Amino acid sequence: MMNLIKLSVGTETIESLGKWQRNARAKGPDGAPRHVTRMWPKREAEVLAGGSIYWVIKGAIMCRQEIARLDEVVGADGILRCGIVLRPGLVPVAPTLKRPFQGWRYLKPEDAPIDIDPARASEARLPTELSVALAEIGVL
């Protein structure tokens, strides 16, 4: 199994990422959230064997989302792209610092941050900036 990691550009919080994904522009023809990218994962079978996409928000990995499938998407320019179709629902993870990068990258399962305990899901989340600051000093 292999995960992907991607910057969520312009997103301020996990909630704002979820709101954006509920927007019609972020959905495929079947209504599922998706992210369209130029590159198709060469390790497709590993990604589809239970992988997630880990979202980097404001300099830290903050949540993940299960990958359902990869769809071919032809843009208005006629270029074939990869539609990473995602299962609804964002799973908060232990905030982990991540430097900026372009596109998506592979993320080995052993390098992925752990999920936050679902029993804590009803607790108010810390502001993203505070989560990042705490991760910088190794508290979270």
C-alpha positions, 0 to 999 in steps of 0.5 A: 500500500502507498499513500500520496501527499498533496498541498491544499493550496489556499486552504486555511483549515480542515473545515475549509478543505471539506467545504471546498470539496463539497463545492460542485467544481471539486466533484466529479460527474458521480458527485464524489470529491476529486483532485485532478492532476497532470501526473498519473501515479506509476504505483497505481496498484499500491495507491489503490490498495488502501492508500490515502491522500494526506493534505498539507495545510499551512505547512503541516500535514493535518488530515487524510482522505481515502482514495477510491479510484483514479479516473481519466479526465480530459481537460478543455485543452484535450490533455489527459489528466488523472482524477484522484477520486476521494471518499468523502470525509477528512480524517484528522491526523497528528499535525506534522510539519512539511516543507512546500513542494509541487504536485503530489508525492508518494508517502510511505505508510511508515512515514505517515502521521497517525490518525487522531483518536476518533473519540476526540473528534467532538473536541474543538480543533486547535487553530491551524497556526497553533497546531503548526507551532506546537508541531515545530516544538515537538508537542503534537 
